[in-house]
Amino acid sequence: MHNLKTALITGASEGIGRCFAEVYAQNGHNLVLVARSKEKLELFAAELSTKYAIEVKVFPYDLIPVDAAKNLFDDLLTQNIAVDILVNNAGMMLVEKLHQSNNQSLNNLLQLNVQSLVNMTHYFINPMIARGKGKIVNIGSIASFMPTPNFSAYGASKAFVLSFSEGLAEELRGTGVTITCVCPGMTETKMLSHAEGLERFIPKFLKADPMELAAQAYKASMKGEVVFLDKLANKAIVQWASHYPRWMVRGVNGLFSRFK
């Protein structure tokens, strides 16, 4: 039996987050599920606790407000819930040109994808270091590695997640706490279906099954891998983006975005 008993998963009511919850439950972890919808979380929690004989706690939180991470941390502290694994999955995507974007939506995206992730990590990492064990799993994207015209703010937020995770991995060396940045490509979730028609131009072989992704990412994080890419095609795309001139990568991505 692993000694990392409890996993907290944000954005756990649907998509990749829901799949992560299922995978951690399959592997015997107790769960803390966080998302905005209390009803969805409670139904899912009842299903998981019955199916896998684990403890599942539900915390309905909107993580966009700047004080949300601290309030959640304090809430768990008062209930004596120690988090051994933090999965920072909650996030949002906007597919539109920046000058056409709503300012509040942009701020919400950056707050959730960047600031909330940093705050959650900051609050939950210290108890892990004190115990000498723990894992942080941050959800980046294949967009972390390249510019993303028509959803530039989203791509930039995921580039931040990758850089933050890699830097933190070195800070944590020798503490017993590891960090893994999971960088999915196109995954068949509701977020992809809301990508303003972008999904229609993506070949089937590039689309990942979210349960398979979560299962592979779980294994990678338990082994302490710092960066995880889930498909051979995604690894090839990242290699291409890393080795060709930036003007070429930028231009090809821009051309693709104009065909949407």
Secondary structure, 3 states (H helix, E strand, C coil): CCCCCEEEEECCCCHHHHHHHHHHHHCCCEEEEEECCHHHHHHHHHHHHHHHCCCEEEEECCCCCCCHHHHHHHHHHHCCCCCCEEEECCCCCCCCCHHHCCHHHHHHHHHHHHHHHHHHHHHHHHHHHHHCCEEEEEECCHHHHCCCCCCHHHHHHHHHHHHHHHHHHHHCCCCCEEEEEECCCCECCHHHHCCCCHHHHCCHHHCECHHHHHHHHHHHHHCCCCEECCCHHHHHHHHHHHHCCHHHHHHHHHHHHHCC
